[in-house]
């Protein structure tokens, strides 16, 4: 199915599903929640540092690798297909079962509940790389010190800001969904599941506490740390360096080395040019695993009204001249 995409959102526009009349910020984060953000950020990062000497010597099995890959794929697709392309931008329509499943899968990434995540990201698009953007790397100047500060802020520093995005302004449609409210309130449960389920599987499979411990370390902590830094890199690296073949609000770029690990999210320039598009990597060779998953869902009849790119739409977005513009495929 190919549908015509709506006109792109300008840099100052408020995304669909938001209310510009309401204030930008919500209530300040409770201090306890702020400390949880520190813990969720620091502990997996420390585990990642410790992973290197462990990998060289002992404590890593093929079971650990398999569990880490499986939980990584499920949780990051929950973010890219679910939190991002579906809940934030409505790139397709899904039924209740898949919708709730995507919300739970995205919650397993330990990046916050679905409503908070969506509100933050819609705000990011409304103020891309301007004042009001929660994680732009360009708000601290262009000196070496300013760029370093901006990179840190965009990558993870913004997570420690106690001001929150006002979900009533940016995600009123999600606040009206009782299922999503319940799933969001259960975020601590999904956090426990994403960390402890690998340990349970590892322990049962090996019939040992050691198997449970190594699975918890590799498929729990280390997997979350890698996933965090890959997705955070979209906010930082993909707004600082890379190619910009499309006209788009802000400074979003394409960074090809991140394409596979990010499931296609690092084709970030087209996404900012046309946020509702279900496919971000549209040129030949631009691997977009998330788009392929959406295409599979469409073929299975689980989703419809998918906003695939069209040749005419891409031609209108192209920043290059007709002579230099690449030949681009139609559809997903």
Secondary structure, 3 states (H helix, E strand, C coil): CCCCCCCCCCCCCCCCCCCCCCCCECCCCCHHHHHHHHHHHHHHHHHHHHHHHHHHHCCCCHHHHHHHHHHHHHHHHHHHHHHHHHHHCCCCEECHHHHHHHHHHHHCCCCCCHHHHHHHHHHHHHCCCCCCCCCCCCCCCCCHHHHHHHHHHHHCHHHHCCCCECHHHHCHHHHCCHHHHHHHHCHHHHHHHHHHHHHHHHHHHHCCHHHHHHHHHHHHHHHHHHHHHHHHHHHCHHHCCCECCECCCCCCCECHHHCCCCCCCCEHHHHHHCCCCCCCCCCCCCCCHHHHHHHHHHHCCCEECCCCCCHHHHHHHECCCCCCCCCCCCCC
